């Protein structure tokens, strides 16, 4: 997947299913699933909670990596995560409990941990040095095309 051409889809809120306070952007939660095709190894949710409201997430089998990025309010997880902050949970497969300390919104993700070491680039992450070089060459190619079109 790391070397395929990107595609863009513009979907309104009506295209996304919800399970409780969580809207499913990628993956599945309970009976709700995403309209966007994606590997079954990732869930990406948009969650909205009122002050004092709690939400419990039961990760699917194999999902041992989880993260949260708060875009409104303040959420108590293992620690308090505030507006504008990103937190990564300890690697585990157990349920996660979150509580809104004020009206809050956040994106929440869980995934199966990648089985191989990752190679970090300036703009991207890849599974090998070769894939990184190929990806960065593609970024330079796109940049040159945009400059030619005067769309920097």
Beta strands, then each sheet from edge to edge (+ up, - down):
strand 1: 18-19
strand 2: 22-26
strand 3: 28-29
strand 4: 32-33
strand 5: 42-49
strand 6: 54-57
strand 7: 63-72
strand 8: 74-76
strand 9: 80-82
strand 10: 86-88
strand 11: 96-100
strand 12: 104-112
strand 13: 119-120
strand 14: 125-126
sheet 1: 1+ 2- 5+ 12- 7+ 10-
sheet 2: 3+ 4-
sheet 3: 6+ 11- 8+ 9-
sheet 4: 13+ 14-
end
